[in-house]
Amino acid sequence: MATYVADGALFSRGNGDSPLTYTAIAQVTSIGSVGSSRGLIDVTNLSSTSREYKMAIKDGQELQLEIQYDPDDTGHSGLRTDSLNAVTQDFRVTMTDSPAQTISFQGLVTNWTLGNITIDNVVTLSVTIKPTGDLTYA
């Protein structure tokens, strides 16, 4: 059974070109949960003897990134630009253990926030990305 260790995992941003290429975002310290969920649609009617449900459409879970901020890093500024311009962007999570696995998706940067700026501390960047469409596992 494969067990994945987080060390070496990458979060990458697509360049929007064809063919699509990805560049890893530097200094990522945490990649939040990646996945999707489905709600339930209540289809109970007056002749039902119990509640009845159908599965709703998939909804990608918001993904949280924690990054050690570098104002000169093009990946960090690219995420800010995606947020400011409401751009749908290509993203990919890569787990590098064997066998390597990638999770690719398009998403919207809904939050780009610098953390507290304090003495004797690293300035952090928190980013939230909402997937739009399916997640592709490879």
N, C-alpha and C positions, 0 to 999 in steps of 0.2 A: 504494500500500500504506500502510495506517495504521500509525503508530508512536506508542505511548503514552508520554508523559512522566509521571513519578511526581508532579511538583509539582501540587498541587491535589486529589490523590486523597483520598477520605474513607472512614473506617470509621464506620458508624452502627449504633445499637442501636434496636430496635423498642420501641414503648410497650405492646404487648400488647393494644391496643384494636382494635375493628373500627369503621371502617376503620383498618388498620395505618398508623402514621406512624413515621418514623425521625428520630432526632436524632443528628447527628454527634458522635463522641467528640472532645473538644478535645485539642489538643497532641500528637497522634499523630506520632511521628517515623519509624516503620517499621511496615509491614504485611507480614507474612511470606507465604510461598507459599500460594496458594489453589488447591485442586484436589481430585481424588479419585484413587484407585488401585484396582486389583483384584488380588487374589491369584489363585493357581492351585490348582485341585483336581486331585490326581493320580487319574486313573481307569484307570491301567494295570492290566491283568489278566494272568493266566498265558498267554493266547493272544496278547498284544501282542508286536509285533516291535520296538517302540520305546516310550518313555514316551509316555503320552497324557494330555492335560489338558483340563479345562473351565474356563471363567472363573468365578471366585467373584463374590460380590455386591460392589457398589461400597462403598468405605470412604472417607469424607471425610478429607483430611489435616488434622492439627492445624495451626492458624494461630497464629502468634506476633505479638503487638503490643508495640511499645515506645512508651512514653508519657512525657512530662514531667509528673510527678505534681502534682496540685493537690487537696488534701484537701477543698476547698470545691466542687469540680466534681461535679455530679450524675451525669454520665456515668461518672466514675471510681468514685464510690461505688456506682452502679448495677451496675457490673461486679463489685464486691466482694460486693454483695448476691446477685447471680446465683450466684456461686461458693459463698458460705456456705449458701444455701438450695437448692442443686442444681437451679436453675430452667432449663428449656429456654427459650431466648430467641431472638428473631428478630434477625438481623444482616444487614448489607449493605455490600459494598465498592463504591465508585463511582469509576471512572476518568473524569475530566472532559474529556479530550481529545475531539476530534470524529472519529468518532462516539462519543458517551459510551457506556459499558458499565457495567452493574451485575451483581454476583454476589450473590444473596440466598440465605440459608440459615438453618436453625435450628441452634443449637449450645448446648453446655454449657461454662461457664467452669471449666476444670479446674485453672487456676493463676492466682493473683493475688499477685504478690510485689513488694514495694518493693526497689529496688536499693540499692547501698551509699550510705550517707549520709556524705559526706566534705566537707572544706573546699574552697571554690571549685569546687563542682560542682552540677549540677542533680540533684535526686532523681528517679529514674526509676521507672516502674511497668512490670513485665513481666506480660503476660496471655497465657494459652494458651486457645484455644477449640477444642473438638472438634465438628465438624459432626455432626449427626444427621439422616439423610435426605438427599435430593437437593440439589445446588446448582442454582440457577436462574440462567441467564445471559440477560440482556436488553440 
